[in-house]
Amino acid sequence: MPLNALLISAFPPISTSPNSNPSIPPFLQIPTANFRQLNFRTTTLLSNLASIAIALSLSSPSPSLAIPSLNSQNPLLPPTTPFSQSQNLQTGLEDGKIRPCPSVNPGCVSTNPKSSSFAFPWMIPENDRDNSAQMLKDAILKTQKNAKIQVIEDTPYGQYLQAEVDGGFGRDVLEFLIKRDVVVYRSMATKVTYVYPFTTALGDSKGQEERMKKILEQLGWYGPSFDYMD
């Protein structure tokens, strides 16, 4: 067979009919009817897939709309500041001891050795030990302004007394623990004052020291001080 006849039989001439695409060989061409049917099915399939995707997205809970459980073990706590801490000052004994002065409250003195504003305990004379709690109460009422005794109670650690008095910026709290012949105490302002833009509170620990000195003088008991160490 001649070479040109062989080529013609292998690659027949491309049809130029209106329904044919001259750039695509006939064996790759899809009839117009079949092509329209295929295009319709493809469009329908894509439409169905889009509907399914929308339905799934609507039925699935959105993370941004999730409501945290009330029983959550890790609740988000608001950040604390020195000011917010100073609004919730704890009183009362801690492990049977007078508490130290809070770091956010410089207007404080305490016999707890962990305090920066440390004060020495008082010594009770032998003759006053049986009536020391009543004597302390009377001394507070006589020397302090608008004094109010809040608590007097016996504890396994000694007799605990708490009083409120007028202070420089509000009410102050006095706490005492009488243990046989020794009195340990803390005197603290309940209101902490800040001056913008400083983040350190104003303190009056010297005023607290003077208050305790007046009570001690009224009692006539002995209280060591740093003044004797100069």
Secondary structure, 3 states (H helix, E strand, C coil): CCHHHHHHHHCCCCCCCCCCCCCCCHHHCCCHHHHHHHHHHHHHHHHHHHHHHHHHHHHCCCHHHCCCCCCCCCCCCCCCCHHHHHCCCCCCCECCECCCCCCCCCCEEECCCCCCCECCCEECCHHHHHHHHHHHHHHHHHHCCCCEEEEEEEECCEEEEEEEEECCCCEEEEEEEEECCEEEEEEEECCCECCCCCCCCECCHHHHHHHHHHHHHHHCCECCCHHHHC
